[in-house]
Amino acid sequence: MNPIELYYRLALSQVSGIGPIRYKKLIAHFETAEQVFKQRPKTLKKCGIISESMAEAILQFAAYPLVDAELKYVQQNRIQIHCFDDESYPNRLKSCVDSPPILFQRGAANLNHPRLVSVIGTRSYTDYGRKMCEDLIEQLKPFNVQVASGLAYGIDIIAHKNCLKHHIPTIGVVAHGLKTVYPAAHSTIAREMLEEGALLSEYFSNAKLEKGNFPSRNRIVAGMSDATIVVETDVRGGSMITAEIAYSYNRDVFCFPGRSIDVKSAGCNFLIRKLKAQMITNANDLLQEMGWKQTTTPKPIQRELFIEMSDDEKKIVTILREKQQLAIDELLHLSNLHSSQMAASMLNLEMQHIIQVMPGKIIKLVN
């Protein structure tokens, strides 16, 4: 991206009231951020994307020294800037309508790593939660999985620490600018993460931490990952918000279950009970569900003969053979099966290693 356009994109991100959705619509409508600022007042006010007060905020924008200072800091500290339409921007996050228009990255991590999961949980963890998190990270080591979390107290920092221990690239998504680290107690760990991982923020470097930033931070954690793993949480808190966001993004959500009397597992149990998360007991469960590990040799399938398949199962296989792969909703529509018929047939086909359920509830035939 040319420097002038980047300059105006940074400026547009600082205009009061222009959120991620309007930001992207304005650039799509006027083609560049530079053109947004150079529109005549009447044209800008009548574009149908923003209110008159927002248009006035653009026309009267005077915080250019803030943009100058940010660019200077970014250059001096080797911070990468990813705009929402850059190739370097996290591809998974691009599909989220409210994704940040701009991301700032310090560190070497690839934001488009082939396998990326978020590991989250309560700040006030139990010994059980700590062990589940430590074991999970250790077991992921051989499978080239990158881990994201929020650099917070509790399960987040346990995940980051154990990624460092096992040389797994880990990304800390923060709710403030990259000039500081919160909590300050995690500064040393944050510096160590930069070698193979990264710190990531949507805020200008000088931006202070505000309470309202945490839910915004959580949407990045959820949206940039293939799956979100909740290790341990109560029914309230940031982890539940992140899990709900991941579910709304159609991402896979996994939870470690706990005893019904354990308050710190109440959130995980709730998500499992409401079918918003799949239960896992170790990394192997996760790897199997994500299709990242095959522990058994698939049986050869004589698809032409439809051996040991019901009529419903034959119909599903025929559709998948033609379409290669489909989202489960599309498959349900094309098959004209009832949900109960689809669920029963899918379970049987999956158990026979005829189909595979991929991230995002994409169904395909096993090769």
SVG drawing of the C-alpha trace seen along z (x, -y; Angstrom):
<svg xmlns="http://www.w3.org/2000/svg" viewBox="-37 -21 51 74">
<polyline fill="none" stroke="black" stroke-width="0.4" points="0.0,0.0 1.3,-3.4 2.4,-5.6 -0.2,-8.3 -3.1,-5.9 -1.8,-4.3 -1.6,-7.8 -5.3,-8.5 -6.4,-5.1 -4.7,-5.7 -6.4,-9.1 -9.8,-7.6 -9.4,-5.1 -9.2,-8.0 -12.4,-9.8 -15.0,-9.6 -18.0,-7.4 -16.6,-5.7 -16.6,-2.0 -15.2,0.9 -18.3,1.5 -18.7,-2.1 -14.9,-2.5 -14.9,0.4 -18.0,-0.8 -16.6,-4.3 -13.4,-3.0 -15.4,-0.7 -17.7,-3.5 -15.0,-6.2 -12.3,-3.6 -9.6,-5.0 -9.4,-6.6 -7.6,-9.6 -10.7,-10.2 -12.9,-10.0 -11.1,-13.0 -11.1,-14.9 -14.9,-14.7 -17.0,-17.8 -19.1,-18.2 -22.4,-17.7 -21.1,-14.5 -19.8,-13.1 -23.0,-13.9 -25.2,-12.3 -23.3,-9.1 -25.8,-7.1 -23.1,-5.5 -22.6,-7.9 -24.6,-10.6 -24.1,-14.3 -22.3,-14.6 -19.9,-11.8 -19.3,-13.6 -18.5,-16.8 -16.1,-14.9 -14.2,-13.8 -14.3,-17.2 -13.0,-18.9 -10.5,-16.2 -7.4,-17.8 -5.6,-15.0 -3.0,-14.6 -0.1,-15.2 -1.3,-12.0 -1.0,-10.1 2.4,-11.5 3.5,-10.4 2.1,-6.9 3.9,-6.5 7.2,-7.6 6.8,-5.2 5.8,-2.3 8.9,-2.9 11.3,-3.2 10.0,-0.1 9.6,2.2 5.9,2.6 3.9,4.0 0.7,2.5 -2.0,4.7 -4.9,3.1 -8.1,5.1 -7.6,5.7 -3.8,6.5 -2.6,10.1 -0.8,10.0 -4.1,9.3 -5.4,12.5 -7.6,14.2 -9.8,15.8 -10.6,12.4 -11.4,10.9 -14.7,12.8 -15.9,11.2 -18.0,8.2 -16.8,6.2 -13.1,7.0 -10.7,4.2 -9.8,2.0 -6.2,1.9 -4.0,4.2 -0.6,3.4 1.9,6.2 5.1,6.4 6.9,9.7 7.5,12.3 4.4,14.5 2.6,15.4 -1.0,14.3 -2.1,16.7 -0.5,19.8 -2.2,22.9 -3.3,24.0 -4.2,21.4 -6.2,21.9 -7.1,19.5 -6.7,20.9 -8.6,18.9 -10.0,19.2 -10.5,17.7 -8.1,15.4 -8.6,17.2 -7.9,20.8 -7.8,24.0 -5.0,26.7 -7.2,28.7 -7.4,25.8 -3.7,25.2 -2.9,28.8 -5.4,29.1 -3.9,26.0 -0.3,27.2 -1.1,30.7 -3.0,29.3 -0.1,27.0 2.5,29.8 0.4,32.2 0.0,29.7 3.7,29.3 4.2,32.0 1.3,30.8 2.4,27.3 -0.4,25.5 0.0,21.8 -1.7,20.4 -3.4,17.1 -4.6,15.7 -5.1,12.4 -2.0,12.0 -4.2,11.7 -3.7,13.2 -4.8,16.8 -5.2,19.3 -4.1,16.8 -0.6,16.4 -0.3,20.1 -0.9,20.8 1.6,18.2 4.3,19.5 3.9,23.1 4.0,22.2 7.4,20.5 8.5,23.6 7.7,25.9 8.8,23.4 5.3,22.9 4.7,19.5 2.1,17.7 0.3,14.4 -0.9,12.1 -3.8,9.9 -3.9,6.8 -6.6,4.2 -4.3,1.2 -1.5,-0.2 1.8,1.6 3.9,-1.0 3.0,0.6 2.1,4.1 -0.8,4.8 -0.5,6.3 3.0,4.9 3.9,8.2 3.8,9.9 6.3,7.6 9.1,10.1 7.0,12.9 5.7,10.5 9.2,9.7 10.1,13.4 7.0,14.0 8.3,11.6 11.0,13.9 8.7,16.5 5.3,15.1 3.8,11.6 1.8,8.9 -1.2,7.7 -3.4,4.6 -6.0,2.6 -5.1,-0.6 -2.6,-3.3 0.6,-2.7 -0.1,-5.4 -3.7,-4.2 -4.4,-3.5 -6.3,-0.5 -10.0,-1.1 -12.5,1.4 -14.6,1.3 -11.6,2.4 -11.7,6.0 -14.8,7.2 -13.3,5.7 -10.0,7.5 -11.9,10.7 -13.5,10.6 -9.9,10.6 -8.9,13.6 -12.0,15.5 -12.0,14.3 -8.4,14.9 -8.5,18.6 -9.7,21.8 -11.1,22.8 -11.4,21.4 -10.6,23.7 -12.1,22.7 -10.0,24.4 -11.9,23.3 -14.3,20.5 -17.3,19.3 -20.6,18.5 -19.6,14.8 -16.4,13.2 -14.3,12.5 -13.9,16.1 -17.6,16.6 -17.8,13.5 -15.0,14.8 -16.7,18.2 -20.0,16.6 -18.3,14.4 -16.4,17.4 -19.8,19.3 -21.4,16.3 -18.5,16.3 -19.3,20.0 -15.9,21.1 -15.4,24.3 -15.6,23.9 -14.2,26.6 -14.4,26.8 -12.8,29.0 -15.7,30.2 -15.7,30.0 -17.7,31.4 -21.1,30.0 -20.3,28.5 -17.2,26.7 -17.9,23.0 -14.8,22.5 -16.1,25.1 -19.7,23.8 -19.1,21.8 -17.6,24.7 -20.3,27.0 -22.9,24.5 -21.5,24.1 -21.3,27.8 -24.9,28.3 -26.2,25.6 -24.4,27.3 -22.3,24.1 -19.1,26.1 -17.8,29.6 -16.4,31.4 -12.7,32.3 -10.6,34.1 -7.2,33.7 -5.4,32.4 -6.1,35.6 -9.8,34.9 -9.2,31.4 -6.9,32.7 -9.3,35.4 -12.3,32.9 -10.2,30.4 -9.0,33.0 -5.4,32.3 -4.6,35.8 -5.5,39.2 -5.1,42.1 -6.7,44.8 -6.4,45.7 -9.6,44.9 -11.5,47.8 -11.5,48.0 -14.9,46.8 -16.6,48.4 -18.8,45.3 -20.2,46.6 -21.7,49.6 -22.8,47.7 -21.9,50.7 -23.5,50.7 -25.2,47.3 -28.8,46.3 -30.7,44.4 -30.1,41.2 -26.4,41.8 -26.2,42.6 -27.9,39.3 -25.3,37.4 -22.3,39.2 -23.7,38.5 -24.0,34.8 -20.6,34.6 -19.0,36.5 -20.4,33.8 -19.8,30.7 -16.5,31.8 -17.3,30.1 -20.2,28.2 -21.3,26.3 -23.6,28.4 -26.6,26.0 -26.1,26.3 -25.9,30.1 -29.1,30.2 -30.8,28.0 -29.7,30.0 -30.5,33.3 -34.0,32.4 -33.5,34.4 -34.9,33.5 -32.4,32.4 -32.8,35.6 -32.2,37.7 -29.2,35.6 -27.7,35.9 -28.1,39.7 -26.7,40.2 -23.8,37.9 -22.8,39.7 -22.8,43.1 -20.8,41.8 -18.3,40.1 -17.9,43.3 -17.2,45.3 -14.6,42.7 -16.6,41.9 -17.0,38.2 -14.9,35.7 -16.2,32.7 -13.8,29.8 -13.4,26.5 -16.4,24.2 -18.8,27.2 -17.6,27.9 -18.3,31.5 -16.2,33.4 -15.6,37.0 -12.5,38.7 -10.0,39.3"/>
</svg>
